[in-house]
């Protein structure tokens, strides 16, 4: 377990450094959008391209990985929505479900799993990230509009308009395109010209530290949003989603993966480990931006992201240690 902490500590230390910089004003909160733009539009796409180009096309088209991840994500969304609808509307329930089902794969999962599992993590990371960006996010955005109906009551967009906005966001997001280009390069065994390849490599190498530091600054901003909330309110509307993200989601993933393997699906042991560890990651920070755009309780979503990240400092190494024999074999 100590060896696991040695591997994971630098990643959480970078998050803590970003958090401290944001809370103490060393890095102005107004600078966070600039960091996000660098990571989302430059560094992460280059990392994803290199991941895709360096991964055999068979791993990028692993239907077993997509099926297991997709079923677990949809079940998590359904469970959280049904549990939340007793005390809140579709909008808040749907974004609570999204923050429970969508792990921080881009900013945190890629560098962390690459360090733990090596090249075996590339295919599952790319498949799960694509599924969550396209399917899980679109589904939750559509569900969030059921309060208003398709007419967009109270100034909120209806289901059709929300789905158009989600599709537009996907098309303008460089990450899916970088995945597609990387997969095409893998299929054609294409390699970039040397000067361009070095440029892409430099940007890709910057992705992990800058992304992790940026998570910290986003969490600092989230902590400011969360100030002034009642503790009882946090227990009722935040804690259940935190538990769903860090415990229900990975345990469901483990059970579903084992069931799929027992049923004869060609899901490899390394892919199973990668899927469970991805599910054990804290919530994706971009859900907060989506919640704000669609008028959900962004303070609640920010607190869920904050506490899943804090708790994952302890829970994620435990998950790695639990799966350690399989993780070591995967690497």
C-alpha positions in Angstrom: 0.0 0.0 0.0 2.9 2.3 0.8 4.2 1.8 -2.8 0.8 2.7 -4.1 0.8 6.0 -2.2 4.3 6.7 -3.5 2.8 6.5 -7.1 -0.4 8.5 -6.4 1.0 11.1 -4.1 2.6 13.4 -6.7 -0.7 13.6 -8.6 -2.6 14.6 -5.5 0.2 16.9 -4.4 -0.1 18.9 -7.7 -3.8 19.2 -7.1 -3.1 20.4 -3.6 -0.6 23.0 -4.9 -3.2 24.3 -7.3 -5.8 24.5 -4.5 -3.4 26.4 -2.3 -2.5 28.8 -5.0 -6.2 29.5 -5.7 -7.3 29.9 -2.1 -4.4 32.2 -1.2 -4.7 34.3 -4.3 -1.2 33.5 -5.6 -3.0 32.5 -8.8 -6.0 34.8 -9.4 -9.2 32.9 -9.9 -9.7 35.0 -13.1 -6.7 33.1 -14.5 -8.4 29.7 -14.2 -10.2 29.9 -17.6 -6.9 30.5 -19.3 -5.4 27.4 -17.7 -8.5 25.4 -18.7 -8.2 26.6 -22.3 -4.5 25.6 -22.5 -5.3 22.1 -21.1 -8.5 21.5 -23.1 -7.5 23.0 -26.4 -3.8 22.3 -26.6 -2.2 19.9 -24.1 -4.9 17.2 -23.6 -5.7 16.9 -27.3 -2.0 16.3 -28.0 -1.9 13.7 -25.2 -5.0 12.0 -26.6 -3.6 12.0 -30.1 -0.4 10.3 -28.9 -2.4 7.8 -26.9 -4.6 7.0 -29.9 -1.7 6.9 -32.4 0.4 4.6 -30.1 -2.4 2.2 -29.3 -3.3 -0.7 -31.6 -6.7 -0.1 -33.3 -8.1 -3.3 -31.9 -7.8 -1.8 -28.3 -9.5 1.4 -29.4 -12.5 -0.6 -30.8 -12.9 -3.0 -27.9 -16.7 -3.5 -27.8 -16.5 -5.4 -24.4 -15.0 -2.3 -22.7 -17.6 0.0 -24.2 -20.4 -2.3 -23.3 -19.4 -2.8 -19.6 -18.6 0.9 -19.1 -21.8 2.0 -20.9 -24.1 -0.3 -18.9 -22.5 0.8 -15.6 -22.7 4.4 -16.4 -26.3 4.2 -17.4 -27.2 2.2 -14.3 -25.4 4.8 -12.1 -27.3 7.6 -13.8 -30.6 5.8 -13.3 -29.9 5.0 -9.7 -28.9 8.5 -8.7 -31.8 10.2 -10.6 -34.3 7.9 -9.0 -32.9 8.5 -5.5 -32.6 12.3 -6.0 -36.1 12.9 -7.5 -37.7 12.5 -4.1 -36.2 15.9 -3.0 -35.4 17.8 -6.1 -36.4 18.5 -9.7 -35.1 16.8 -12.9 -32.5 19.5 -13.5 -30.6 19.1 -10.3 -31.2 15.3 -10.1 -29.8 14.9 -13.7 -26.6 16.9 -13.1 -26.1 15.0 -9.7 -26.3 11.8 -11.8 -23.8 13.1 -14.3 -21.3 14.1 -11.6 -21.7 10.6 -10.1 -21.2 8.8 -13.4 -18.6 10.9 -15.1 -15.1 10.5 -13.6 -12.2 13.0 -14.1 -10.8 10.8 -16.9 -9.2 13.6 -19.0 -7.5 15.8 -16.4 -6.6 13.0 -13.9 -7.3 9.5 -15.3 -5.0 9.6 -18.2 -1.8 10.5 -16.4 -2.6 8.5 -13.2 -3.6 5.3 -15.0 -0.7 5.6 -17.4 1.7 5.7 -14.3 0.0 2.7 -12.7 -0.9 0.5 -15.6 1.2 1.7 -18.4 0.2 1.2 -22.0 -2.6 -1.2 -21.0 -4.7 1.8 -19.9 -4.8 3.7 -23.2 -7.6 1.8 -24.9 -10.0 1.8 -21.9 -9.2 5.5 -21.1 -10.0 6.6 -24.7 -13.2 4.5 -25.0 -14.6 5.6 -21.6 -13.8 9.2 -22.1 -15.5 9.2 -25.5 -18.6 7.4 -24.2 -19.0 9.9 -21.3 -18.5 13.0 -23.5 -21.0 11.8 -26.1 -23.5 9.5 -24.5 -23.6 10.1 -20.7 -23.4 13.9 -20.9 -26.0 14.1 -23.6 -28.4 11.8 -21.8 -28.2 13.8 -18.5 -28.6 17.1 -20.3 -31.7 15.7 -22.0 -33.1 14.5 -18.7 -32.4 17.8 -17.0 -34.8 19.5 -19.4 -37.8 17.4 -18.4 -38.7 20.0 -15.7 -39.4 22.6 -18.4 -40.7 20.4 -21.2 -39.7 20.9 -24.8 -41.1 24.5 -24.8 -38.4 25.8 -22.5 -40.5 27.2 -19.7 -38.9 29.6 -17.2 -36.3 30.6 -19.8 -34.8 27.1 -19.9 -34.1 25.3 -23.1 -36.2 22.3 -23.9 -35.0 18.8 -24.6 -34.4 19.2 -28.4 -32.6 22.5 -28.0 -30.5 21.1 -25.1 -29.5 18.2 -27.2 -28.5 20.5 -30.1 -26.4 22.5 -27.6 -24.8 19.3 -26.4 -24.0 18.1 -29.9 -22.6 21.5 -30.8 -20.4 21.3 -27.7 -19.1 17.9 -28.7 -18.4 19.0 -32.3 -16.4 22.1 -31.0 -14.5 20.1 -28.4 -11.1 19.2 -29.8 -10.7 16.1 -27.6 -13.0 13.8 -29.6 -11.4 15.0 -32.8 -7.9 14.3 -31.4 -9.0 10.8 -30.5 -10.4 10.2 -34.0 -7.2 11.5 -35.6 -5.1 9.3 -33.3 -7.1 6.3 -34.1 -6.7 7.0 -37.9 -3.0 7.4 -37.4 -2.9 4.1 -35.6 -4.9 2.4 -38.4 -2.6 3.8 -41.1 0.6 3.4 -39.1 1.2 7.1 -39.8 3.8 9.1 -37.9 4.0 12.9 -37.8 7.0 14.7 -39.3 9.7 14.9 -36.7 9.5 18.7 -35.9 5.7 18.5 -35.6 5.9 15.3 -33.6 8.3 16.9 -31.1 5.9 19.9 -30.8 3.0 17.6 -30.1 5.1 15.6 -27.6 6.1 18.8 -25.7 2.4 19.8 -25.4 1.4 16.3 -24.4 4.1 16.2 -21.7 2.7 19.5 -20.3 -0.8 18.1 -20.0 -0.5 16.1 -16.8 1.1 18.6 -14.5 -0.9 21.6 -15.8 -4.2 19.6 -15.8 -3.7 18.5 -12.2 -2.7 21.9 -11.0 -5.8 23.3 -12.8 -8.0 20.8 -11.0 -6.7 22.3 -7.7 -7.5 25.8 -8.8 -11.0 24.8 -9.9 -11.5 23.1 -6.5 -10.4 26.3 -4.8 -13.1 28.2 -6.7 -15.6 25.4 -5.9 -14.8 25.8 -2.2 -15.6 29.5 -2.4 -18.9 28.6 -4.1 -19.6 26.2 -1.3 -19.1 28.6 1.6 -22.2 29.5 3.6 -24.0 26.3 2.9 -25.6 24.4 5.9 -23.9 21.2 7.0 -27.2 19.4 7.1 -27.8 20.4 3.5 -24.5 19.0 2.5 -25.3 15.7 4.2 -28.6 15.3 2.4 -27.7 16.4 -1.1 -23.9 16.0 -1.4 -22.8 13.0 0.6 -25.1 10.4 -1.2 -23.6 11.4 -4.5 -20.1 11.3 -3.2 -20.7 7.8 -1.9 -22.3 6.8 -5.3 -19.3 8.1 -7.2 -16.5 6.6 -5.1 -18.1 3.4 -3.9 -21.2 2.4 -5.9 -19.8 3.2 -9.3 -16.5 1.2 -9.0 -18.1 -1.7 -7.2 -20.8 -1.9 -9.8 -18.1 -1.7 -12.5 -16.2 -4.6 -10.8 -19.3 -6.7 -10.5 -20.4 -6.0 -14.1 -16.9 -6.7 -15.5 -16.6 -10.0 -13.6 -20.1 -11.0 -14.9 -19.1 -10.1 -18.4 -15.9 -12.2 -18.2 -17.9 -15.1 -16.7 -20.4 -14.9 -19.6 -17.6 -15.3 -22.0 -17.1 -11.7 -23.3 -13.5 -11.1 -24.4 -12.8 -8.5 -21.6 -9.2 -8.8 -20.5 -8.0 -8.6 -17.0 -6.0 -5.4 -17.6 -9.0 -3.8 -19.2 -11.1 -4.8 -16.2 -8.6 -3.2 -13.8 -8.5 -0.1 -15.9 -12.3 0.2 -15.9 -12.6 -0.2 -12.1 -9.9 2.3 -11.4 -11.4 4.8 -13.8 -14.8 4.4 -12.0 -12.9 5.0 -8.7 -11.7 8.4 -9.8 -13.3 11.6 -8.5 -15.9 13.5 -10.5 -15.1 15.4 -13.6 -14.6 19.1 -13.0 -16.3 20.1 -16.3 -19.7 19.0 -15.0 -19.7 22.2 -12.9 -19.5 24.3 -16.1 -22.3 22.3 -17.7 -24.5 22.7 -14.5 -23.9 26.4 -14.6 -24.8 26.6 -18.3 -28.1 24.8 -17.8 -29.2 26.5 -14.6 -28.7 23.6 -12.1 -27.5 24.1 -8.5 -23.8 24.7 -9.4 -22.8 25.1 -5.7 -24.0 21.6 -5.0 -22.1 20.2 -8.0 -19.0 22.1 -7.0 -19.1 20.6 -3.5 -19.5 17.1 -4.9 -16.5 17.6 -7.1 -14.5 19.0 -4.2 -15.3 16.2 -1.8 -14.9 13.4 -4.2 -11.4 14.7 -5.0 -10.5 15.1 -1.3 -11.9 11.6 -0.5 -10.2 10.0 -3.5 -6.8 10.9 -2.0 -7.6 8.0 0.4 -10.0 5.8 -1.5 -8.2 5.6 -4.8 -4.9 4.2 -3.4 -7.1 1.6 -1.5 -8.7 0.6 -4.8 -5.3 0.3 -6.5 -4.0 -1.8 -3.5 -7.1 -4.0 -3.6 -6.5 -4.7 -7.3 -2.7 -4.6 -7.0 -1.9 -8.2 -8.3 -4.0 -7.6 -11.4 -2.7 -4.0 -11.7 0.9 -5.2 -11.6 0.2 -7.9 -14.2 -1.5 -5.2 -16.4 1.6 -3.1 -16.4 
